[in-house]
Amino acid sequence: MERSTAKLEELEFLTAQDRFWQEPQEEQTKTLKEIAALKEDLTRFDTVLGLMDDARSAVELLEIEDDPTMATEAQELLTQSEEIIRAFELNHLLSGAHDKSSAILTVNSGAGGTESMDWASMLLRMYQRWGERQGAKTTMIDHQPGEEAGMKSATLMIEGEYIFGKLKAEVGVHRLVRISPFDSNKRRHTSFASVAVYPELDDSIEIDIKESDLRIDTYRSSGAGGQHVNTTDSAVRITHMPTGLVSQCQNERSQHKNKSTAMKILKAALYELEEQKRQEEVNQENATKKKIEWGSQVRSYVLHPYQMVKDHRTDYESSATAKVLDGELDDFIEATLNYLASPEEPES
């Protein structure tokens, strides 16, 4: 922490100089964000030290007198310390340019009709619950329901610290194996749904999009909104013709606001696509296989004939399928981030 303290003092000294405020706005913002991040890390570190000191005092008292209440308090203090340290370590695995950003998450059902649409809605709920557990704000931007059950696709905005850095580990195809509730013969079915995640970009990042490359369609919203959704074509779908990327929004009553949000999503998707291409080039140059690819099957959720969730990249697995589907994803995310951060093993 000494280096962090020294760096903070250096940056705060810099901001106290008149010349700093004559720098471009982008440079000022970058420095101020770095100061805020350092202060946050130091505050967390101080919190852990305080908890550890309190726990140590409690243990010393327990050596003098056996007190069940004090023993419980000491255990709670140690547990809190471990949770903060774990979060601290996890955040330090996230060093990407936008890892600290909020995220735009899209879930699309795969082939398989109603069964896959139901699976997509289960995944959507899982990420909504995960967001709630993170203390993040989740907003439904778009939702395309299925004909009978579930959904064709949905887009969520999940706002919070390090949300994109964590959720990028979820990109890819998710597979479900279960006895289908829609099959009268109670046969086992395999369903697929894909997850895409984009960082919420700030206004300082410019993405050049030609108007001629866009196809903009309007349609009636299928979400909440009362009679309004049946009378106006407020929902907006934007297709980027060169790449085939599609973004859509229907959560606002105003067509103008929906178009603005859809453009924001499209810009984030184009930015992330370019980042993926650059990363693939780096991976090829370094001959590494550790990358998260669009469309790769990342995880299987088996509900029959046994209970198991397994990540195919890390081999991390859990039999607590109900808890995972209720949003307890941190162990899987941490395993993936540690895997990606670990040195590449040489080929034999």
LINTADA-V127859 format. One line per field, one symbol per residue. ss: DSSP state (H for helix, E for strand, - for the rest). burial: + if it has 24 or more other ideal C-beta (glycine too) atoms within 12 Angstrom, else -. A space follows every 10 residues. Layout:
# LINTADA-V127859
ss = ???
burial = ???
This chain:
# LINTADA-V127859
ss = -HHHHHHHHH HHHHH--HHH HH--HHHHHH HHHHHHHHHH HHHHHHHHHH HHHHHHHHHH HHHH---HHH HHHHHHHHHH HHHHHHHHHH H--------- --EEEEEEE- ---HHHHHHH HHHHHHHHHH HHH---EEEE EEEEE----- EEEEEEEEE- --HHHHHHHH -EEEEEEEE- -------EEE EEEEEEEEE- ---------- HHHEEEEEE- -------HHH H---EEEEEE ----EEEEE- ----HHHHHH HHHHHHHHHH HHHHHHHHHH HHHHHH---- ------EEEE EE-----EEE E-----EE-- HHHHH----H HHHHHHHHHH H-------
burial = ---+---+-- +---+----- ---------- +---+-++-- ++-++--+-- +---+--+-- ---------- ---+--+--- +--+--++-+ +-++-+-+++ ++++++++++ -+-+++++++ ++++++++++ +--+-+-+++ ++++++---+ ++++++++++ ++++++++++ ++++++++-+ -+------++ ++++++++++ +-----+-+- ---+-+--+- +++------- ---+++++-+ ----++++++ ++--+--++- ++++++++++ +++-++--+- ---------- ++-+--++++ +++----+++ ++++-+-+-- +--++-+-++ ++++++++++ --------
